[in-house]
Amino acid sequence: MINRSTDKLEPSLGDGPDLDRQTKHGSGSHIRSFVIRAGRMGSGQSKALKALSPSYLIPFSPGLCDDGATPTICATMSADSAHRVVLSDYWPKAYQEAPLIIEIGFGMGDALAAIAAADRSKRYLGIDVHPPGVGSMLQRIEDQRLSHVRLIQHDAVDVLEKMIADNSVAGFHIYFPDPWPKKRHHKRRLIQTEFVKRMSSCLKVGGYIHCATDWEPYAQWMLDILSAESSLKNQANGYHARPAWRPMTKFEARGLRLGHVVNDLLFRKR
């Protein structure tokens, strides 16, 4: 399977002494779908994090900003401030009214960068927690002049609950999330009933959720949970053909050569 924190084909992290401790938030009640791995960070990624974060990385601040038809005043701003900061203000003016696409768990940024480079009519928000991937994607934004892309380095569950408004998102991309294959770890999978409900609430009518996985039992899990959400409609009879907008990365191509089956799912909000 493809590990999205590194975009490498490898098994999920097994049991360890710190697993349960790492999968709970200190201030929240939900179980994390990720574990922060002590991966090596390249000097270029470190430099990008330091130099480019002020330009392209949106800070996570509960209640700080919202995005939707009615702007929400920042909780941290003074009452006499004349400007209401909303999420779209973090993009250049030319993109502040553009449809918002959110990719959750962008890994090293291969898909996010390719999709954004091919479509500059939308604004893109990538959410991930792993510093090497965030550094890598920041450098891609700079090198490829992807001024319509911004990142948040935080747990996506928190971001959707506290920073994204209802009826404000045009689409969600979730590509190769950790499948947590052991049964006792299924509760740590990102795609859960409540998270799908939250994504659906964030979507505009006609907005979509597009998932892809190379772990067949997780594909069935996703299909069951997405199909059970009454506000969503499957755009295929079961699994969907890979949409043209999702690029095939070299890691996915390698997985296919090894006999992996990749399933795409595409659901739209009614």
N, C-alpha and C positions, 0 to 999 in steps of 0.2 A: 504494500500500500504506500501511498505518497504521504510523507510527513510534511505538512504544510509549514512547519516552523523552519524547515531547512530545504524544502522541495527535493528531498531525497527519498528514494524507495527504501523503506525500512519498517520493521514492526513497531507497534505502539509501545510506549514505556510500560514495563511490567510493574508488579508490586514492589514497593520500596518503603523504607522507614519513614520517608517524608511525604508519601503520596497523599494520604488523607489530610495532612496538615496543609499541603499546597492547594488542595482542591476546594477549600472553604475560604470565603472572604472574611476578614476580620469584622467588617461593618455590614455585611450582607448575609442573607440566609440561603442564597442559591449555591449550588455546587458548581465549581469551575469545570469547564470543558477542556481545560488545558493545564499543563504543568510547565513552569518556567525551567527550561533545561540550561545547564551551565555550558552553553555552547561557546566556541571560540569566536571572538569578534575581530574582524579584520581592521587594520588601521584606517582604511578608506571608509569603512562603515562608521567607525568611531568619529572620524573627522566630519563625516556628513551629519551625524546626529548632533554634533556640537554646532556646526556652522549653519546648517540648513533648517534645523527645528524651528527657529524663530519665524521663518518664512512660510513653512508648509505644514507644521505640526500644530494641530488645534489642542489646547490643553483640556483635559477632562476636569470639569467643574460642575457638580450636580446643581442644577438650577441656573447655571450661568447663562445658557443661551438655548434658544428653541428655534424651530424652523416651521413655518406654516403661514397660512393666510393672515393670521393676526399675530404680529410680533409680540414676544414676551420680553418684558424688561429684565435685564440682567439683575440677579439678586445682589450682586456685589457692587452695583453702580449706585451712585448717590441719587437721591430722589429728584434733585434739580438738574440732572443731566438731560441735555436736549436730545441725545442720540440713543436710540434703542438698539442694542446689539443683538442680532440674531445670527444663527449659524451661517447663513448665506453671506454675511459680512466678511467671513474669512476668505472668500474667493474674490478675484478681481470683479469690478463692476459689470463687465461684459458677461459674466457667468452667474450673477446673483439670482437671476430669474430662470436659469436653465434647469431642466429636470435633474433630479438628484439620484444617482446610482451609488449604492453602498456595497462594497465588497468586504465580507467578514472573513478574516484569516487569510491575508494575501500572501503569506509566506515570504519569499524573497522578491515578490513583485512582478514575476514574469507575466502573468495573465493581466493584472491590473494595468501595467504599463502598456502592454500591447493593445488592450481594449481602449484605453484612454487615448493612445496615439492615433488609433483608427477612427475615433469619433470625438471630435472636439465641439460637438453641439451640446453636450451634456457636461455637468460637473460631477466629479467622482470623489467619493470619500472611502478611504481604506481604513479598516480597523484591525489592529493586530497588537499583540503584547510583546513580541520577541524583539529585543534590541537589534540583533544583526539584520533581520528582515526589514525593520523600520529604517535603519541606516542605509541599507541597500536601495530601498524604494525612494528614500529622499534623494539619493544621488541620481536615480533614474529620472525623477521629476526635474531636477536641475539640468541634467545632460540632454534630455529630450524636450525640454521646454514645455513640460506638461503643467502649465499654469492653472489648468482647470481641475487639478488633483490636490486633495488635502488628506492628511492622515490624522488618526487619533490612536495613541498608544495606550490602550486600556481594554478591559473586558467588555466585549460587545453587548453582553446582557445589560450591564450597567449603562452603557452609552444609549442603547435604545430606550431604556426605561426613563432616563434622566436628561437626555439631551436631544432626542428626536421627537418631533411632534406627530400626532395623528394626522393621517391624510397628507403627508408631505414628501413621500419617497416614491420615485418612479420604478425602482427595481432594486432587488437584493441579489447579489452573487455570492454563493458559498461553494467553493471549489475544493474538494478533497479534504474535508475536515477530519480530524482524528476520529476513527471509527470506534475506539475503545472496544475491541472485539470480545473481551471476557465478559460474561454475563453479569458478574457483580459490578462491572464498571459501566454498564449501559446507562446508568443514571447520570454519567458524566458526558454523555454525548450532547453536542450542541443542539441538535434538532430534537426538541421536546415539545410537548403539547402547548405549554404556556409560552415558550419562546416563539413558536409559530403564530400563536394568537397575537403576541406583541408585534411581530413583523407585519402581520395582516393589518393591524390597527394603524401602523405607520404608513402603510401603502395608500396611495391614491387609488380610486376606482380605475381598474385597467392596469394597475401596476403589477409587477410580477416578482416571483421568487424563483430563482434558477439555481439548482444544486447539481453537483456532480461528485461521484465517488467511484473508486475502484474496488470497494469492499462490498460484495453483493448482499450480504446480510444487512448491512447498513442502508443500502439502496432500498431494500424492501421496508426497513424501518421508516425511512424518510417517506416513502410512498404511502405507507399506512397513516402516518401522522398528518402529512399534508392533505391527504384525501379526506381525513376526518374533520378538517376545518371547514365549516360550512360557508365561510366567506370566500373561499378559494375554489377555483375550477381548474382541473387538470387540462392542459393543452394537448394532451395525447391520450391514447388508450393504454395507459401504463407509463412506460418510460418514453422519453422524448429523444429524437435524434439530436446530436450535438448541434446547437444553434451556430450559425455562421459567426456570431460575435465572439464565441469562446474559442480562443486559440488553443492549439494542441502544443503544449510545452514539450521540450526534449525529454523531460522526466516521464510525462504521460506516454510519449511515444515508446520510451524504453519499457515501461510497464506493459504496454500492449504487446511488444515483442516477447515479453516474458509470459504472455498468456493471460494477463489481467483483463477483466471485462470492465469497461467504464460505462456507467449508466448516468444519463442526464435526466433531470426532472424539471418541468416548467409548469408553474401554476400562476394563474392571474386572479386578481381580486375582482369579484363580481360587482 
